Amino acid sequence: MPWRIITKALSALAAIKQKPLQPPGTFEIQNIAELQETFRAMPLFETDGYTASEAIWRKNMNRLRELILTQDVRKFLRWDVITKTMFIDTASYIFKELNYLKHRSDWHTRWRSALKESPAGFSRPYAFYPVSSGNLIHHSYHLAQFEEKTQSQVHNLEFVFEFGGGYGSMCRLFYNLGFQGKYIIFDLPPFSALQEYYLKTLGIPVQTEKTFMKVKNNVICVSDIQYLEELLEKTERQTKTENSLFIATWSLSESPTNIRDAILPMISKSSSFLMAYQDTFGEVDNIEFFNDWMAAHSDRNWHNWPIEHLPGNHYLMGKILL
């Protein structure tokens, strides 16, 4: 029987067994209302006169706005705009990544509990491991690869800067693994609002601009690039730069060159890096781009290799040489 048919059948069975959402409590009702109010205040994004890739993301943001204002927000991980752009569900390579995690020596002590999916967003359970989701397994594989290559553990980090945070799943995973530092996510305004809603739903401490620097263990979702630069400078002065991490899984490699040129100087002091990129994006040769960038930062021990189960994509991870 073809893999796709088996996966589809098991996914349907797992979905049947999934517990239904409970009626929302007072906090959840308030959290949803705040999210919807934020989106009501956002104007629709123009799509004419932009490149094809920019127009697609603008349409995605308009679609997200429409769904948040008209549908049950508690089930947002089932929405088309999410499943097409930032949620891996039943891709065949997830089985390989789960198998890798299960065969690690720290599977029972760390990864098994970290992979337990939460009800927030009402994600579809992964067919071959229904207590988790394909997306959470995928993100866990990224972090496990990072730890193996750099001989680091993410719970020892003091500061993380994630460029393009999806709906907040990677940040959530850090907290599942015991992270207790500062975490900045930079993204477009609609996704920053969604991240804030999701992380608050999980009870993760999301802060405002006024409170972020006052608390050691917290998260902030940022969409203004000038404020991001100021915030990074303040955070670097307050934390140990040798315990910092920059994350960009396909986000930086999908950005236009002017955005890359704005972001890359801001991360020059990061001690470690976790990136993934497609070999080409539009007219940009990402292999050449990242090779040149690595050469200009030779004070890091770099690991740059093709992802075997994702042809046409690379991992790039590194850590500063002490």
N, C-alpha and C positions, 0 to 999 in steps of 0.2 A: 504494500500500500504506500503511495507517495507520501513523503514527509509532510507536505502541505495539508493533505487530507487528515492525517493523524493529528497534526497540531490543531487544526480547526475543530476536530471532534473533541479533543481533550480540553481545548479552551472553552467550548460550549458547556462541557460538563463542569469545569471549574467555576464558570459564571453562574451556573444553576445553584451550586453549593455556596456561593458567596453570600455573606450575611447582608440583608438589606440595610440601607441607611436608617438610623433612628431619627425621630423628629428633632429638629434643631433646638438647641438650648438658647438661653438669653445671650450668651457671649457670641455664639455662632450667628445668630440673627443680626446682632450689632455689627459683627465683622463683615458679613455679606452686605449690609446696608452701607457701610463705609466704602467698600469696594465699588458698589454700584454708583454711589455719589461721586466718587473719583472719576469714573468713566463717563457719567453724564456731563461732567465739566470739561471733558476732552472733546475738541472738535473732530470731525471726520477728517481723515488724512486724504489729501489730494493724490491722485494716481497718474494724472496726465503729465507729460513732460519729464518723466523720470526714466532711468534705465529699466530694463526688464526686471532685473533682480530687485531693484529698489521698489518698483511698482508692486511686485509680488508681496513684499513685506508690508507695504502700506495697505494693501488689500487684506492681508492677514490681520493687521491691527484693527481695521474696520470690522472685520468679521468677528474678532474677539469681543469688540465693544457691543456689537449686536447681540451676541449670545449671552454676555454677562447681564445685559439689561432685560433679556426676555426669557432666559432659561434658568433651570435649577443650577446655581453656581456650584453646589456641593458635588455635582457630577461632571465638572469641567474636564476631567481627564478622559472623558468619552467623546468630547467634541472634535469635529473634523479638523479644525484649525490647530488643535493641540496634537492630535495623533499624526498629522501630516508633517509637523515641523519640529516637535520636541519630545515625543513620547514613543519609544521603541516598544512594540508589543510582542509579536510572535515571530520575529525574524529568526531564521534558522541558526545564525551565528550565536544567539543568546545561549543555546544549549552548550556550545563549546566553552563559552565564558563561565557559565555556571559550573561546568565540570572542572575547569581550572580552579575556581574558588573552593570547590568541595575537596580538592586534593591538596590544598595548602595545609601546612602544619598548624596554622592558627584558625582553621575553619571553625572548630567547635568553640574556641575561646573568643573569637571576634566576629567573623563574617556571618556566621549563621544567625546571630541575634540582630546584627546590623541590617540584614536583608529582609527582615520582617516588614512588610508593607503596612502603611497606616490606612485608615478609612478615608482620610482627607482626599478629596478629588474623585473618589470612587473609581480607582484605576481597575482595569481588567487584570485578573490574576494570571500569572504566567503558567502556561499549560503543564509544564513538567516540574513546576515547583510553586504550587498555588498560594503558598504563604507570602510570596513575593510578587514582583512585577518584572517584566522584561526590562523596563527602563532602570529600575533600581539595581538589577543584576548588571546591566551594562555599565552604569556609573561605578559600581563596586569593582568591576574588572579594571577600569581605568585607574582607580586608586591603588589596587593591588599591584598593578604593573609599576606604578610610580614608586611604591614602597620597595618593591624588589630591585628596581634599577638604582635607586638612590640610597638604599639602606636606611630609610627614614620611616617614621610612623606618624600618621597625620595628627594623632591626638597630642603630639609633642609640639606642634606648630603654635606660634603665638599670633600669627596674622596671615589671613588668606585674602587675596583679591581675585575674584572671578569675573572675567569679562564675558558677558552673555550668559545669564544664569538660568535660561529656560523658565520653568515655573518654580524653581527653588529646590529641585530634587537633590542636586549635588550638595548644596549647603545642608540640607536635612541629613544626608548620609554622614557628613562630617560630625554632626552632633550625635548620630547613632553610634559613631566610633569613639566618642568621648572627647571631642574637640572642645576646648574651653577658652578660646582666644577671640580676637576680633575678626569679623568676616564682612568684607565689602563686596557687593554685587553691583556691577554696572551694566545697564541695559536700556532699551528704549522705554519711554514712560509707561505704556500699557503693560509691558511685561514686568517692570518694576512694581507696579501696583498689584499685579497677580502674585508675584513672589511674596510681597509683604502679606497679602491675604493668606496664602498657603502656609507660610512659616508661622504666622500668628495662630492659625488653626491648630498647628502642631504643638503650640506652647513654646516655640523657640523665641528667645528674647530679641524682637525687632525694635530698633531704636529710631528716634528722630535725630535731626541734625543737632539739636540742642543737647541731647543726652548721650550720644554715641561715644564721645571722648571721655565721659565721666565713668563709664562702666567697662570693666575688663572683658567680660564674656558677653558678646552681643553681635548683632547683625544690623547692617544698614543697606537699603536698596536705593541706589543712586542712578539718576538719568541725566544729570547736568555735568558736562565734561569739565567745566571750569571748577565746579565745586569738588568733583572727583579729584582733581589735581591737588587742591588745598587739603582735602581729607587724607590723601595718601601721604602727603608731607607731614601732617600732624601725627598720623598713625605710626609712620616710620620713626619719628622722634620718640614716641612713647614705647615702642616695642623693640625687640632685638631683631635686626634685619637678617641675622643668620638663621632665624627660625620663621621665615616668611615664604609664602608660596603664591605663584601666579598661575591661574588656571584659564585655559581657553580651548575647549574641546570643539573644534571646527568653527567657532565664532570669529576668531581673529582672521582665519584664512578665508572667511566669507565676507570680510569687510573690505570696502574700497580702500585704496592706498592712502588717501588722506586721513582716514580714521586710524589706520595702522601707524601712520607717521605721528599722530597725536598721542596714541596710547603707548607705543613702545618706549619712548623716553621716560615715561612715568614708572616703568617697571625695572629700570636699570639697577635698582638696589635690591630687588628680590633675590633671595638666596637659592630658591628652587623653582622649577617650572614643570608644569604638566600641560602639554598641548597635544592636540591632534589636528591633522589637516588633510584635505583632499589634495591630490597632486597638482591639479589645476583648478582655477576658478575664474570663469570668464576669460579675460585676456591675460590673467596673471599666472605665471609659472611658480606655484608655491614651493616646489622643491628647490628651485634656484633662490627664491626669496628667503626661505628659512635657512638654507645653507649659508647664504651671505650673512644673515643675522647671527648665526652661530659663530662664524669666523670672526665677527666683530666683538664677540663676547667670549673670548677664549679662556677666561678665568673660571668657566664652568666646566664640569665634567659632563659632556653631552652624550645622550643616547638617542639616535635618530634611526628609526627602522620601519620598514613597510609592515602594515598590519595584515598578517597572512590571511585571516578570514574576512577581511574587508579590502579586497583588491582596489587599488587606486587611492589608498589612504595611508598616512604615516602617523606614527607617534613621535613626538619630540619631548624628551624629558631630560632634566639636568639639575645639577646641584653645584653650588659654588665650591671651588677648591680651597680648602682651609690650610 
